[in-house]
Amino acid sequence: MAIDLSKVRNIGIIAHIDAGKTTTSERILFYTGKIHKIGEVHDGNAVTDWMPQERERGITITAAAISTTWKEYSINIIDTPGHVDFTAEVERSLRVLDGAIVVFDGVQGVEPQSETVWRQADKYKVPRIAYINKMDRTGADFYMSAASIVEKLGGNAAPVQIPIGAEDKFIGMIDLITMKAVVWTGDGLGAEFSIEDIPSHLTDKAKGFRDNLVEKVADFDEKIMEKYLAGETDFSENELRRAIRAGTIAGKFFPVFCGSSYKNKGVQPLMDGVGYYLPSPLEVPPIIGTDIDTGDKLERKPDNKEPFSALLFKIQPDPYVGKLSFFRVYSGTLKTGDTVYFSRKRTSERIGRILRMHSDKREEMKEICAGDIAATVAVKNASVGETICSEDNPILLESITFPEPVISIAIEPKSKEDEEKMSIAMGRLAEEDQTFRVKTDEETSQTIISGMGELHLDILVDRLKREFKVQANVGRPQVAFRECIKRKVEQEGKFIRQSGGRGQYGHVWITVEPQELGKGFEFVNAIKQGRIPKEFIAPVEKGCKEALESGVLAGYPLVDIKVTLFDGSFHEVDSSEIAFKIAGAMALRAACKKANPYLLEPIMKVEAVMPEVNMGDVIGDLNSRRAKISEMGNRGNVRFVKGTVPLSEMFGYATVIRSISQGRASFSMEPSHYEEVPSNVSKTVVEKRTQVTPA
C-alpha cells in the first residue's frame, strides 16, 4: 500500500467564526467526489458538522478529519472550529498538520479570532495560504481584506489571484501566475468554469498586481531576484510556482486566493493552490523527540523504513465503536494487529483496527504509512498528546499544550442514578477535551466543571443530557479568579505534635515574594550547613505547592509566588516528611496573609461590530461593564469597537447586545490576561465567596 509521500497534503482549515470554513470544506468534498450532494451549514446537513449540537447551532465544535483526493494529490483535511471557546481543537489540529488554509471573510478582513489562529499557526510553524471568502456578499472588499493580512497579522502576503467583480457581480478571478481569467457562468453547482483571456478593462490592474507579486517573491528567492534586477519581466509559470512554494513552506510568504464557497466559485483553484504551495510530509522538518530513558534528542524522518512513531492528537466518542483515537504517523508503518508502545504510560497494546475517516464515516485499512492521519478503536491507553511508537525503538514526542479554563459552573445530578452516570460521563468528556476540568469543592461538596467559556460549558452540559442521559441542575457560571501578593514577607512555620509515642517535628523559615504576572510558582532551596536534611526539602516544597491551591482571601488558587527556604531545624527522632510538609504549608499560608494579598481576574479581549446608529448604546453598555476601549473605527458600512473587559461582567452579553441593536450587532471575545480586581469589586467577591464557603 505504498503511497507517494510527495503527493500527500495534511492540511487544516482555520478561521474566525462564521468566515466559511465548513462551507469551504463541503465544497472541497463535493468537487473531489467524496459527497454527491452539497451540505449547507444553515440547513444543518454539512458532513463535517456531524454532532447534533453543531447541526442545530450552525457552528463547528469539534475538528472533523476527512481524507480525499484532488487530481494526483492525497489530502487529509481537518475542519476546525472558529469559536474561541473551542480553541483547543485548533491547537491540537495544528500540532499534527503540515499546512493550513486560513479563511477570511471578504467583508470583514482580519477579525479577532483570525489573529488567534494565525498566532497558533505561527507557534507550530505551519505554512499557510490565505483564502478571502464571501466575495459575493454586500460590502465584500478583496483589496482591504488582503491589506489587513499584512497590516494586522504582519504576514508577507500578496495575491496570486485578483477577483473579477464583487458582491452580486463576482464571476471569477484572474490567475496572476498564468495571467488568465477563471470564469464561472450561471448559478449551478460550480463544477464547470472556463479559462479565458483577461477582460480588457482589468489588463492593467492584473499586470500591476503581477509585478507586485514578482517583487515580493524576489525578496526571498535569489533566482527570481537575479532576473528581476537584470530587468527581466517574463517569468514562466513553473519558475514562479517553484519560488512561491519554497517561500510558503519556509514561512516567508503567504499566497492570497479569493472566492465565494457558498456560490461555488473559486474552490477548485484553491485546491490547486494546496497542491502547488503547501508542503508534503517530506518537506517539513523531521519530528524531534527524546529518548525515554536518557532524555537525549532523537529524530524521526517521514520514511516508511524508519521505526514507527506517531502522536495521538484527538479522542472522539463514536456510537458504533465506542471510542476513536486519531493519530498522525511521523515515521514507519503500522499494520493491523501490530503491538505498539505508549511512551508516557510505558505500556504496550495491540492495535486491532485502523480506520481512515471521512468525517463520521470510516474505511478499514490494513496498513498506514508515514505522513498519514488515521484512527484506531478501543485503545485502553489512549490519551491526547500520547506518543505511540515501536516497542524496539521507543521515542517520546512533545505533547500538546492547552490553555487553562477561565470559567466554572456548579453541577449536581437530579437523582442517585444520575450521580453514578455523571461520574462516568465526566471522565469520558475530560478524556477527549483537555480544556474541560472537573473537581469537587471540599467545603460545599459541589461538583465544579470548568471550561473556556459559556458556550463551551453549555455544549458540555447538553452532551451530558443527550449522549450520557444524565439529568442535572446547573448553577450560575463562576469566574476563575486567582490570588496574588504584593510584598516580600519572612515567615516561620513550626509543626510539633507529641502523642505519647514518637512525635512529629517540622520547623522551617521561608521568604515569600511576588513574581511577574504569569511567571508561576518558584521554589528556591537556600539551606546551608545542613540546617534541614536533604530528604525534608522536597516535602517542604510539596507542602507549599498544596497550600497554593486554596488562597488566603477567598480560597482561589495563589499564583506567581516565589518561595525561598532559608532556615529551620529538625529533630533526630521526631522529624518526618509529613511534619515538614505541614510546616511548609503553614508557613506559606501565614506569610501570604501578611503579604497584602489581592485578587486577580481574567480579562478578555472583545470586539463588537454594529451599525453606526447603535454605536453609542454599545459603547455605553461596555463602559458600564468596566471595559477599556482601545480602538474604534469603520469597516465597510459598519462600525467596530475593540477593547478589554473583565470576564465576570460579560455573562449573558450576547442577549444584551442583540436587544440593544435589534439583532444587528455581533461580538467576539477571547482570553487576554489576568489583572488586579478593583478594591470595591474585590470586597464583593470575597464577601460572596466567604458566605458560600466559610473559612
N, C-alpha and C positions, 0 to 999 in steps of 0.2 A: 504493500500500500504506500509506495514511495510517492511523495509529492514534491514538486519543485518549490523549495522554500523561497526562491527569489520572487515567486508569483503569489505568495501569501501576504495578506494585509490584516493585521489585528487593529481595528480602529474603534474609537468611541465617538458618540455624537453628544456634544456637551453644549450648554447654553443657559441663558436666563430663562425663567419660567415663561411659557407661552411664546417662545420665539419660533416654534415649529419643529422641534426635534423629532417628535413621534410621527408627525405628518411626513417629514422627510424620510424617516425610517420605512414607513408604509410604502412610499413611492419607490424606494430602493428595492424593497421586497417584490413589488409588482413588476418593475422593469427587469429584475433579474430572474423572474419566473418562479419565485418562491410562493407567491399567492396569486390567485387568478381573479380576485375582486379586491378593490382598494377599500381598506377600512378607514373610517374617519374618527378622530378623537371625539368630536362633538356628538357623533352618533353612538359612541360607546362600543365600537366594534373594531378598534385598532388591535392588530395582532400582538404588538409588543406591550400594550397595556392589558395584561391578562388577568390582573387581580380585580375582583368585583369593585373594590373601593376606587381603583383607577378609572374604571369604566363609568362609574357613577359621577365622579368629580371632574373627569376630563383632565386629569393630571397624571404624570408618571411618578410612581412612588418607589418602585424597585427597578434596578437596572436589569434589562432583559437582554439575553445573549442569543444571537442568531448567526447561523452560518449560511453563506450563499456564494454564488459565483457571478462574476461580471467579465465577459469576454474571456481572456485567459487567466484571470485572477481568481483566487480562492479567498473569500473575505469573511472574517469573523467580525460581527458588528455588535457593540453594546450600546443600547439606547439608555441614557442615564436621566435621572430626574433633574428638573431645573429649580425646584423649590428648595430654599436654603435649609429647611428642616431635614431634608434627605441628602445633605451634602456628603455624608459618609459613603453613599452609594457611588458618588462621583470619585471620591478619594480612592476607594478600593478598586474601581474600574481602571483609573489612570495608572495605578501601580502596575498593572499587568498588560497594558496596551502599548503598542509601538507608535501609534499616530492617532490624531483626532480631527474631526470636523467640528469647528466651532460655529454654531448657527447664531446669526444676529437678526433682529427684527429690522427690516428696511425702513420703518418709520422712526423707531427709537434709537437705532445705532447701539452703542455700548451701554448696557444697563448694569445696575449694581451687581447682580449675580453673574453677569458676563465677566466682570472683573475678578470675582471669586474663583470661577472655574479656570480662567486664564492663569491666575496665580498658582492654582493647583497643578495645572499642566506645566508651568514653569518649574515647580518644585520637583516634579518627576522627569523633567527634561523631555517632554513629549512633543515631537514635531507636529505642527497642525496647519490645516488650511482653513481659511475663513469663508463662510457662505452667507451672503446677505440675502435673506429670505423675505417673503411677503412683499415682493416688488409690485404686486397687483393692488396693494392696499392704498387707500386715500392718504396722501401725505408721505408716501414712500420716497426716499431720497438716497440713492445709492452712494453718491459722492460724499454727502455728510456722514453717512454710516462708515464708509471706508476711511474717511479722515479721522473719525472718532477712535478707530482701532489704533492709529498712530498716536493721536494726542492723549487718549486716556489710558491705553494699555502699554504705550511705549514700544509697540511692536513694529519692526521694519517690514511693513506690509505694503503691497501695491497690487492693483487689479491685474488679473490676467484675462479678464473679460470686462466689458462695459455694457450696460443694458441698452436695448433698443426700445425706447418709450418707457413710460412708468404709469403706475396706477392702472386704470382700465385700458390704457393703450400699450401696456407692456406685452411685447410679442416674442422677445428673444434677446440674444446678446451677440456682441462682436467678440470673437476669439482673437486676442491680441497676439497670440503665438502664430496662428495660421493666417491672420488678417482676413478672415471670412466671417460672414454673418450666419448665425444659427437661428432659424425662424420656425416658430410653431404656428400652424394655421388652424382655426376652429377651436372649439372648446371641448374636444373629445378627451380621451384618456392620456394624451400627450406622448404616445409611443411613436408617433410619426412627426418628424420635423425635417426641414430641408436646409442644406448648406448653400448659401447664396453669396453673391458679391456684396460688399458693404454698401448700404444706401448712400447715395452721393452727398446728402446733407450731413452725414456723420463721418465722412472720409477724413477730414482734417482733425476732428476730435480724436478719432481712433489712432491716427498717426502720432498725435501729441502724447496720448497715453502709452502707446507702444514705446516711444522714445524715452518716456519716464521710466517704464519697466526695464528697458535695456540699461539705463543709467543706474538704477537701483541694483540690478544684477551685477553690473561691472564693479560695484563697490566691494563685492565679496568673491568674485570669480576672476582669476588672473587672465585666463584665455580671452574672456569677453572684454576685460579691461584693455588688453593689448590692442585688440582690433578696434575697440571704441576710441582709444586715444589716437590710433592711426587714421581716424576719420571714417572707418568703415561703418556702414549702416545696414548692410544686407546680412542678417544673421539667419541661419537655417532653423527650422523647427527643432531639429534634433539638438543643435547647439544650445538653444535657449532652454529646452526642456531638461537637458543634462545639467545645466548650471542652476536652474531653479530647483531641481530635485536635490542637488548637493547642498544648496543653501538652506532648503526647507529641513532636510534631515539634520543638518548641523545646528538648527535653531536660529539661523541668521536671517531667515526670510519667511514671510507668511503670504502665500498667494491668495488673492481675494476673488471669489466667484460670486455670481448673483443668480437669482431665480425666484420662482414662486411655486413652492412644493404643492400647495393646495390647488393651484391652477395647472399643475402638471407641466411646468416649464422650467427647464434648467437642471433637472436631476441627473440626466444621462451624462452631460458634460462634467458635472460634479463627480460622478463615479469614475469617469475617465481620469479626472484630476487625482483621485485616490490612488489609481494605478500609476500615474505618471510621477507624482510628487511625494507620496507618503512611503515610509521605509518598509522593507520586508524584515522578518526576524533576523536575517543575515546582516542587515545594515545598522542594527542598534548595537551598542557595546555589549560584550559578554556579561552575563549576570555575575555579580561578585557575592560570595558567601563566606562563611567561616567554618573551620574545622570544629566539630562539636566537642572534641577533647582538648585540643591545644589552643583554639581561638585564632589560629593562623588563617590568613586570607586564602580563599580558593576561588577559582574561576571556572565557569561552565560556558562553553560556546554552544550556539544553536546548531548542533550537529547530532545526527542520529547515532553516530558511533561513540559519542561521549556518554559517561554514566548518566542515568536518568535523574533529573531533578525538576521539580515543579512547585508552584506556590498555590495554595488553596485560598482563593480570594472571596468566595461567597457561599453561603449555605442558604438553601431555599426549600421551604416545605413543598411537597408535591402530593396531590390527592391519590395518585396511583402507586408511587413507590416509597412514600414516606418522607425521605429527605434527600435532596440533591446537593452534591458538593461540587462546585465549579473550580477548575484548576487550570492554570496556564503552564504548559510544558516548556521549560527553558532549554533542556538538553536531553538527548537519549530518546528512547521509545518506551511505551507502556503497552503491554498486551493484556487482554482479558485473562484473569487467573494469576497474574503476577503478584508477588508479595512485595510490598513497599515499606519503607521505614519512615516513621513520623519523628523528625529530628527533635522537636521541642519536647514531645512526650516520651521520646526514646522507646517507642513500641513499634511492633510490626503488625501489618494487617494485609490480608489478601483482597485484591480488587476483583469483585465479581462481575460487574458490568461497566462498560464505558459507553457513554451516550454523547452524541453530538446534538446540540439543542437548536431547535428552530422556534424560539420563544417558548410556548408551553407544549410544543410537540417535540418528539425525540426520535433519533435514529440510532440504532445499535451499531457499535463499532467493535471490530476485533482488535484494533491497534490504533494508537495515537502517537504522533511523531513530534519532534522538536518544533517549537514555534506555533503549535496549535493550541486551541482552547476547547476544553470538553468538560463533561460532568461525570461523576460516578454516584452510585446509590448505596444507601445503608452502610456507611462507613462509621464505625463507632468512635474512632479517634479524631474525626474531622472537627476542626475549629478554624475560624478565619485567621489568616496570617500564618498558618502551619505550613512547614516545608515537608513535602513528600519526596523521597529520593530512593536511590538504590541502596539496599542493605550493605553491599560490599564497599560502596563509596559514599558514606553519608556526608551531607553538607547542610549548613543552617543558613537559609536566605533571610535577608532583612524582612521583618514583619511589616504590617501595615499600621500606621498610627491614625488614631481617630480623635476628633475634638471632644472635649468634656461636655456633658449635658449642662443646660442652663436653666431648665425649668422642671418642676416636680409637681406631682399631684398625689393625694392620698386615695387609695382604692381599697374597698372592702367587699368581700363576697357576700351575696344575699343569703346563702344557706350553707350548711355544713358540707353538702355535696359539692357546691360551687367552690368551697375553700380548697378541697382536695384537687379539683380540676385546675384551679387557678395556679397553684404552685407548679404543676407540670407545664401549664401553658406559659407561665413567666419564664421558666427555664428554657423552653423552646425558642421563645421570642428573643431572649437575651443572647442565645447562641448564634442566631442569624443576624442580629443588629447590635453592633458594638457601641452604638451611641445610646442604647437603652439600658438603664440600670435599675435594679430592684434592691431595696433594703427594708429592714424592719426598724421603725423608730423604737428604741428601747423604752423610752418614757411612756409613750402613748400606745405602744404595741400595734401601731398602724403600719400597713404596707405602703411604702412610698415608691412610686415609679418616676424615673427622671428621663428626660429626652431633650431634643434640640429645639422644640417649640410647641405651640398649642396644636398645630395641625398634626405634628408627629405623634403626640400623645393621643389625640383624637382618633387617628388611624389605628394605633395600637389597641386602644380600648375597643374599637369597632371590630378588630380582628379577634380579640378575646371572645367577643359575643358570637361572631359568625363561625370562625374556624374551630374554636375550642368549646363553644356552647357554655361559656361562663357568664352568669348574670352577676353584675357588680355595681355598687354605688361609687360614684366618683366625687371627690372633694374639689374645692376651688384650686386652681394652679398656684403653686408656691415658687417663689424665685430662689435660685441657688445663690444666696448671699454668702460672703466669706468674711472672716475676721482677720485683722492685722494689728500690729502695734506700732507706736510712734517713737519710742525711745529705748535706749540700752539700759538694761537692769541686771544687777548681780543678785543671785538668789541661792539660798541653801535649801537642800531637800534632805530630810532625815526620816528614815523609816526604821523604828525599833519596836519589836514585839517580844515579850517574854511570856511563855505559856507553860511553865513547869519544866519541859524538856529542853531540846535545842531551840534557841530563839531565832529571830530574824534581825539582821542589822545591815542597813544600807545608808550611806551618807555621801552626798555629793554637793559640790559648789559649781554653779553654771552661770554664764552670762547669756542673756537673750537679747538679740538686737534685730531691728527690721532690715530686710533686704529690698532691693529694687523690685517693683511690682512685676510678677511673672517669673521671678528667678527661682522660686520654690524653697524647699527646706534644705538647710546645710548643717551638718554636724561636724564639729572640729574637736579632736581629742588633743588637749594641751596638758595632759597629766605628765608630771615629771617625777623622777625618783621613786617610781612605783607606789605613789600615794594610794592608787587603786589598782589592783591586779588586772592584767590584760583581759582575763576572761569575763570581767564585770563591765567592761567598756561597752560592748555591743548591747547588753541588756539595758544600759542607761539610754543609749540611742533609741532602742526599740520602745522604751517607756515614753520618751519624748515624742516619738512619732505617733504613738497611740493617743497621747494627750492632745495632739494637734487635731484629731478627728472631731473633737467637740470643744468649741471655743468657750471663752470665759464671759462673753457679753450675752449671747443669746443661743449658744450651743451650735453655731455654724462652724465649719472647719476653719482652723487657723492656717494662714498661708504666708509664704515669703518671710520666713524667720530663720535666723542663723543662731545656732546654739553652740557655745564653746564650753566644754567640760574642762575645768582647770584645777580643781582640787577636790578633796574628800577624804574619807577614811574607811577602814574596814576592820572587821573582827575575825580573828583566825578561825573561830569555830562557827559563829552565828551568821556570817555573811553568806549570801546566796545570790544567784542570778535574779530570782524573783524580787528579793529585797531591793536590789539596785535598780531594777526596772520600775518598781513602785516609787522609789526615791526620786528617780529621774522625772517621772510623770508629775509627782507632787511639786518638784522644784519648778518645772516648766509652767504649770498652771498658776502657781503663786507669783512667778515672775511676770507672766502676761497680764495678770490683774493690776500690777503696779506700773506696767509699761504703756499706759494710756491706750488701751485697746479701742479700735474703731471698726465700723462695718464697711465692707466693700460691696458694690452691687454691679451686676452685669449691665454694660452699656451696649446698645445696639446701633448700628448704622442704619439710617432709614432714608428712603427716597419716596416721596409722594408725587404722583403725576395727576394733573387735574386741568379742567378748562379754566381759563382766566377768571371767569365770573366767580369761581369757588375758591380762588387762591387765598383771599383774606380769611375766610372761615377756616380753611385747613391750617393756615399758619397760626391763627388764634388758638385753635384746638391743640396743636402740637406744643405751643408755648405753655398751655395750661398743664401739660404733661411733663414739664421740666426739660423740654427739648432745647438743644442748642443748634440753631440754624446756621449752616456753614456756607450754603450756596443756593441761589435762586436763579432761574433762567427760563429761556424759551426752548422748546424742541418741536419744530414744525408749528402746528397750530395749538399746541398745549403748553402749559407751564409746568415746571418741576421745582421741587424744594428738597434740598438734601440737608442732613444734619445727624446729630446723635441724640439718643433718648434712652432713659432707663427702661429696662425690660419690664420692671414692676408696674410702670404706668401704661403699658401697651396692651393689656389684656382686653379682648373684645374690640380692639381698634378697627378691625375690618368692618364690623357692623356700623360703627360710628362714622367712618369716612364715606361709606356708601350712603348713609342717610343725609350727611351734610351736602353731598353732591348729586343726589338723586341717582346714585349708581354710576356716575360718570368718572369718578376718581378711583385710582388704584394706588397701592403702596407695596414696597418690598422692604424686608428687614434682614439683617444678618449680624451675628455677634461681632463686636469690635474689641472691647477691652473691659477691665474692671476699674471702678473709680470709687472714691470715698463717698459715702452717703451723707447728705447734709444733716446737721445735728437734729433738726426738728423731725425729719423723716426717720432718722436712726432711732430716736426716742420712741416713736410709734411702733416701729418694727420690733424693738426689744421688748416693749410692754406686751404686744400681741403674742410674741413668741414665749415669754415667760408665763403668760396666763395659760397658754396651751400646754407647755412642757415645764412645769415647775422645776427649779434647780434642785 
